[in-house]
Amino acid sequence: MGPPSRRIAVVVWAGMLVGPLFFALATLAAAPRADLRQPELRGLFLWMSAAVVGLGVVVSRVLPPRVGPRGAGASRDALAFTRSVLGWAIAEGAVLFPLVARLVTDDARLLALFVVALASLAALYPGEERWASLAVQTLPSRGGRRRER
């Protein structure tokens, strides 16, 4: 079996995008009972969610290109797929955090952070240009610069 193609990556990306949408619907439908809510944590969870979303957006774009190929026989498609999945996973964590915080605090403002994080994940679509940029096999070199292989 060969390396995953960009077409497979699009299917995986779509699945990672749809999953949080279903979770959002579940959190909206399953509002916590009044005695289980922690409204005193609203401010803290809002700031924590903002930090997680902000870091998730940045790290999901900065970290994947830094992942290098494993072994001499690593294909460009396999590298692009690995880097894509890493970015999507980080972004998906940032998408889910405000929803979990909303379950605890019942703060509707967290839905705005959810939308921002979801848009960030959607922007990681593996289009041809993005796929090609993630498929570039780079190796770390001395002096902090990267060189192409």
N, C-alpha and C positions, 0 to 999 in steps of 0.2 A: 504494500500500500504506500502510495506516494505522500508527499507533504500536503497539508491542507491548502486548498486554493483560496483565492479571494472570494469566490462564490460561497464557499463554506464559511468563511469569516463573516460574510454578510448575514448568513443565517444565524450564526452564534451571536453576533452583535444584536440582531433583532430580538433574539430570545432574552438577552441580558437587558434589553430596553423594555420588553413587555413584562418581565417578572416584577420589577418595582411598581409598574402601573397596577398590576393585580394586587400587590401588597398594599398600595395606597387605597384601592377600593375596599380591601378588607379592613384597613384601619379606620376608614370613614364609616363603614357599616357596623363595626364592632366598637362603638364608643365605650370607653371604660365607665364602670359604675361610679357614681358620685363619691362613694366612700373610698374608692381606690385611687382617685386622682390626687395629684400632688401639686396644687396650684402655686405653692410657695417656691417651687423649683422652676417656675416659668422663665424667669430672667436668666438663671444659670444655664438651663437647657437651651435657651435661645442663643446665648453666646457660644456655648459648646457646639451647637449645630452649625452656627456661622463659621466657626473655626474649622470644623471637620469638612464642611463643604468647600471652604476656601482652600484648605490644604489638599483636599481630594482633587480639586480642579487643577491645581498647580502640579502636584506629584504625578497625576495620571498623564501628564504631558511631558514632564521632565525626565522621569525615571525610565520609561520603556526604551527610548533610543539609546540609553546607556547600557542596556543588556546586550552583551556580546554573543557571538555564535559559539556553540559548544562543539568542539571537534572540527577537524579539517573538512569533513564531508557534509557540514550543515548546509542545507539549501536556503536560498534567499526567501522562498515562500514560507518555509518552516520558521525562519527567524522573524519575518513580518507577522506571522500568525501568533507566535509566542509574545512578541512585543505588544501586539494588539490586545490579546487576552489580558496581559498584565495591566495595561491602561484601563481596560473596561472594568476589571475587577476592583481596582482602586476607586474608579468613578462610581461604581455601583455601591460600594460601601458608603461613600459620601451621599448617595441618593437615599439609602435606607435609614441613615442615622436620624434625620429630622422626623421621619415617620414614627420611629420607635419613641423619640422624645415626645412627639405629639400624643402617643398613647399614654404616656406617663402624666403629662401636664394638661392635655386637652387645649393646647394653645394653637389657634388657627394660623398665627403668624408663621409657624414652622412649615406650613404648606408652601409659602413663597420660597423658602430655602430648598424645599423638595423640588420645585419647578426649576429653579436655577441649576441645581445639581443634575436633574434629568436632562435639561437642555445641554449641559456640558457632556453628559454621556452620549447624547444623540449626535453631538458635534464630532465624536470620535468615529464616525462612520468610515468604514474601510474603503473609501473611494480609490480610484486608480492612482491618483497622485499621492495620497497618504500611504497606500500600500507600497508604492515604489520607494518612498522615503524611509519606511520602516524596514524595507528589505535590504538596504545598504548595509553591508557587513563592515563594521568598524572595529578596530582594535585599539585598546588604550596604548598610548605611547608615552615616553618620558616628557615631562614638561606640561602635563595636563591636556595636551592636544590629542586629538584622535586622528588616526590615519585610516584611509580606506584600504580594504584588502581586495 
